[in-house]
Amino acid sequence: MDDTAARELAERLLQVAGREALRYFRVALEVEDKAPGAAFDPVTAADRAVEASLRRGLAESWPAAGIRGEEYADTPGDGRHEWLIDPIDGTRAFITGMPLWGVLLGLLRDGEPALGFMHQPYLGETFGGNGQEAWLLRAGDRQRLRSRAVATLAEAVLYTTHPESFASPEDAACHARLARQVRLSRFGGDCYSYCMLASGHVQLVVESGLQDYDILPLVPIIEGAGGTVTDWQGRPLRGGGQVLAAADRTLHAQALKVLAAR
């Protein structure tokens, strides 16, 4: 399956999965905690229904490709192609009625992020990218996306999901040091923050403790819009962990220097 066919498949299946998600959004919903006794890790029937929907469609249309998601066991494939699914990225936003969540779907080719999508059905938006270009599909119209760089950290807008979401106190301290140098630092957004970076409204996103399905589907969108995304050591992302996304390489280098300082 070439990239065009894979894109068309993904966008079609995301529309179906998005309708499934909306059945559960802003209604009375039972919430389970996947990690009782630790930090609250919510999961709902929406997470499972959305992932099941995507898995069915992918398996029927491209049985040779592997599938890995957050809620169900891995489906092995041909060893070259693997879909990553985060059915509701931003479950905390979802269960509180906030629309800053999304359905993430990414395609890895030989372990490299090749295609990525973030679908927000309540807002009717599907962000996509292939590393060379990025786009927003809304109401049948496909719009090219470009990140908007600024010259210095002092002009930048920085987002992260939550001050308690960092994997360690040291990571939180690194973020706080960077936040003191930017024009505006905000919390919230989950996957939506990265798409706002690709759209030119945010210049930096910094997080840690992510899983691969939280971030790898977003990499082709960020890079396709002209942005840069790596770990905190400047290495290409091949898993989760620490993430630094920036509107361009120059701003990325400035932020990386601050995060590396001890």
C-alpha positions as CSV (number, residue, x, y, z in Angstrom):
1,M,0.0,0.0,0.0
2,D,1.5,3.3,-1.0
3,D,1.3,6.5,1.1
4,T,-1.7,7.9,-0.8
5,A,-3.7,4.7,-0.3
6,A,-2.6,4.6,3.4
7,R,-3.6,8.2,3.9
8,E,-7.0,7.6,2.3
9,L,-7.5,4.5,4.4
10,A,-6.5,6.3,7.6
11,E,-8.7,9.3,7.0
12,R,-11.7,7.1,6.2
13,L,-11.3,4.9,9.3
14,L,-10.7,8.0,11.5
15,Q,-14.1,9.4,10.5
16,V,-15.8,6.1,11.6
17,A,-13.8,6.0,14.8
18,G,-14.5,9.6,15.6
19,R,-18.2,9.0,15.4
20,E,-17.7,6.2,17.8
21,A,-15.9,8.5,20.2
22,L,-18.6,11.1,20.1
23,R,-21.2,8.6,21.3
24,Y,-19.4,8.7,24.7
25,F,-18.4,12.4,24.8
26,R,-20.2,14.7,27.2
27,V,-22.5,12.0,28.5
28,A,-22.5,10.1,31.9
29,L,-19.6,7.7,31.5
30,E,-18.0,5.2,33.9
31,V,-14.3,5.9,34.3
32,E,-11.8,3.2,35.4
33,D,-8.4,3.8,36.9
34,K,-5.7,1.6,35.2
35,A,-3.2,2.3,38.0
36,P,-5.1,2.4,41.3
37,G,-2.8,3.6,44.1
38,A,-0.6,5.5,41.8
39,A,-1.2,8.5,39.6
40,F,-4.7,8.5,38.2
41,D,-4.7,6.8,34.8
42,P,-8.2,6.9,33.4
43,V,-9.7,4.7,30.7
44,T,-13.3,4.5,29.5
45,A,-15.4,2.5,27.1
46,A,-14.7,5.2,24.5
47,D,-11.0,4.3,24.5
48,R,-11.7,0.7,23.9
49,A,-14.5,1.2,21.3
50,V,-12.4,3.6,19.3
51,E,-9.4,1.4,19.2
52,A,-11.5,-1.7,18.3
53,S,-13.1,0.3,15.4
54,L,-9.7,1.2,14.0
55,R,-8.2,-2.3,14.5
56,R,-11.1,-3.8,12.6
57,G,-10.8,-1.5,9.6
58,L,-7.0,-1.7,9.5
59,A,-7.0,-5.5,9.7
60,E,-9.6,-5.8,6.9
61,S,-7.9,-3.4,4.6
62,W,-4.3,-4.1,5.2
63,P,-3.8,-7.5,7.0
64,A,-0.1,-7.6,6.4
65,A,0.6,-4.5,8.6
66,G,1.1,-4.9,12.3
67,I,-1.1,-3.0,14.8
68,R,0.0,-1.7,18.2
69,G,-2.3,0.3,20.5
70,E,-2.9,1.4,24.0
71,E,-5.8,-0.9,25.0
72,Y,-5.4,-4.2,23.3
73,A,-2.6,-6.8,22.6
74,D,-0.3,-6.3,19.6
75,T,-1.2,-7.7,16.2
76,P,2.0,-8.9,14.5
77,G,2.5,-8.0,10.8
78,D,5.1,-8.2,8.0
79,G,7.9,-6.7,10.1
80,R,8.1,-3.5,8.0
81,H,4.8,-1.8,8.5
82,E,3.1,-1.1,11.8
83,W,0.1,1.1,12.8
84,L,0.2,2.8,16.2
85,I,-3.1,3.8,17.9
86,D,-3.8,6.0,20.8
87,P,-7.6,5.9,20.7
88,I,-8.3,8.9,23.0
89,D,-5.1,10.9,23.6
90,G,-6.2,13.2,26.4
91,T,-8.7,11.0,28.2
92,R,-8.6,13.4,31.2
93,A,-9.9,16.2,28.9
94,F,-12.4,13.8,27.4
95,I,-14.0,12.8,30.7
96,T,-14.2,16.5,31.8
97,G,-16.0,17.5,28.6
98,M,-13.1,19.5,27.1
99,P,-12.6,19.1,23.4
100,L,-8.8,19.1,23.5
101,W,-8.3,15.4,22.9
102,G,-7.8,13.4,19.8
103,V,-7.7,10.1,18.1
104,L,-4.1,9.4,17.1
105,L,-3.1,7.0,14.3
106,G,0.4,6.6,12.9
107,L,2.1,4.4,10.4
108,L,5.7,3.2,11.0
109,R,7.7,2.0,8.1
110,D,10.9,0.0,9.1
111,G,10.5,1.6,12.6
112,E,10.4,5.2,11.2
113,P,7.3,7.4,11.5
114,A,6.0,7.7,7.9
115,L,2.4,9.0,8.2
116,G,0.6,10.5,11.2
117,F,-2.9,11.7,12.0
118,M,-4.8,13.4,14.8
119,H,-8.5,13.4,14.4
120,Q,-10.7,15.7,16.6
121,P,-14.3,14.7,15.7
122,Y,-16.1,17.2,18.0
123,L,-14.3,20.1,16.1
124,G,-14.5,18.3,12.8
125,E,-10.7,18.4,12.3
126,T,-8.2,15.9,11.0
127,F,-4.5,16.9,11.1
128,G,-2.1,14.8,9.0
129,G,1.4,14.7,7.8
130,N,4.0,12.6,6.0
131,G,7.2,14.3,7.1
132,Q,7.4,16.4,3.9
133,E,4.1,18.2,4.2
134,A,1.3,18.6,6.7
135,W,-2.3,19.4,6.3
136,L,-5.6,20.1,8.1
137,L,-8.7,18.4,6.6
138,R,-11.9,20.1,7.6
139,A,-15.3,20.0,5.9
140,G,-13.8,18.5,2.8
141,D,-11.2,21.2,2.5
142,R,-7.5,20.3,2.7
143,Q,-5.3,23.2,4.0
144,R,-1.5,23.1,4.1
145,L,0.1,23.8,7.5
146,R,3.3,25.6,8.3
147,S,4.8,26.2,11.7
148,R,5.7,29.8,12.6
149,A,9.1,30.3,14.0
150,V,10.3,33.2,16.2
151,A,13.9,34.4,16.6
152,T,14.3,33.9,20.4
153,L,12.9,32.0,23.3
154,A,11.6,35.3,24.7
155,E,9.1,35.5,21.8
156,A,7.9,31.9,22.0
157,V,4.7,30.3,23.3
158,L,5.4,27.1,25.2
159,Y,2.9,24.3,26.0
160,T,2.9,21.2,28.1
161,T,0.0,19.1,29.2
162,H,0.2,19.5,33.0
163,P,2.8,20.5,35.6
164,E,2.4,17.1,37.3
165,S,2.8,15.1,34.1
166,F,6.6,15.0,34.0
167,A,8.3,11.7,34.6
168,S,10.5,13.1,37.4
169,P,11.1,16.2,39.6
170,E,14.3,16.8,37.5
171,D,12.2,16.9,34.3
172,A,9.8,19.3,35.9
173,A,12.6,21.5,37.0
174,C,14.0,21.6,33.4
175,H,10.6,22.6,32.1
176,A,10.2,25.3,34.7
177,R,13.6,26.7,33.8
178,L,12.6,26.9,30.1
179,A,9.2,28.4,31.0
180,R,10.9,31.3,32.7
181,Q,12.6,32.3,29.4
182,V,9.6,32.3,27.1
183,R,6.9,34.9,26.4
184,L,4.0,32.7,27.4
185,S,3.8,29.3,29.1
186,R,0.5,27.4,29.1
187,F,-0.8,24.0,30.3
188,G,-3.3,21.7,28.6
189,G,-3.8,20.4,25.1
190,D,-2.3,16.9,25.0
191,C,-2.0,16.0,21.3
192,Y,-3.7,19.2,20.3
193,S,-0.8,21.4,21.4
194,Y,1.5,19.7,18.8
195,C,-1.1,20.3,16.1
196,M,-1.2,24.0,17.1
197,L,2.6,24.1,16.7
198,A,2.2,22.7,13.2
199,S,-0.5,25.3,12.6
200,G,1.7,28.2,13.6
201,H,0.1,29.2,16.9
202,V,2.6,27.6,19.3
203,Q,6.4,27.5,19.1
204,L,7.4,24.9,21.7
205,V,5.9,21.8,23.3
206,V,7.9,20.0,26.1
207,E,6.8,16.8,27.8
208,S,8.3,13.7,29.4
209,G,7.0,10.2,30.3
210,L,5.2,9.7,27.0
211,Q,4.5,6.3,25.4
212,D,5.4,5.8,21.7
213,Y,1.8,5.9,20.6
214,D,1.4,9.3,22.4
215,I,4.0,11.0,20.1
216,L,5.1,9.0,17.1
217,P,1.9,9.6,15.1
218,L,2.5,13.4,15.6
219,V,6.1,13.4,14.3
220,P,5.2,13.4,10.6
221,I,2.8,16.3,11.2
222,I,5.3,18.4,13.1
223,E,8.1,17.7,10.6
224,G,5.8,18.1,7.6
225,A,4.9,21.6,8.8
226,G,8.6,22.6,9.1
227,G,9.0,21.9,12.8
228,T,11.6,19.8,14.6
229,V,10.9,17.1,17.2
230,T,13.4,15.1,19.2
231,D,14.1,13.8,22.7
232,W,15.8,16.1,25.2
233,Q,19.2,15.0,23.9
234,G,18.4,16.0,20.4
235,R,18.1,12.5,19.1
236,P,15.3,11.4,16.7
237,L,12.3,9.9,18.4
238,R,11.8,6.2,18.0
239,G,9.9,5.7,21.2
240,G,8.3,7.8,24.0
241,G,10.0,9.4,27.0
242,Q,11.2,13.0,26.8
243,V,9.9,15.1,23.9
244,L,10.9,18.6,22.7
245,A,9.0,19.9,19.7
246,A,9.8,23.3,18.2
247,A,8.7,25.5,15.3
248,D,12.1,25.3,13.6
249,R,15.7,24.1,14.2
250,T,17.0,27.3,15.5
251,L,14.5,27.6,18.3
252,H,14.8,23.9,19.0
253,A,18.6,24.4,19.5
254,Q,17.9,27.2,22.0
255,A,15.4,25.2,24.0
256,L,17.6,22.1,23.9
257,K,20.4,24.1,25.5
258,V,18.2,25.2,28.4
259,L,16.8,21.7,29.0
260,A,20.4,20.3,29.0
261,A,21.6,22.7,31.6
262,R,22.1,21.3,35.1
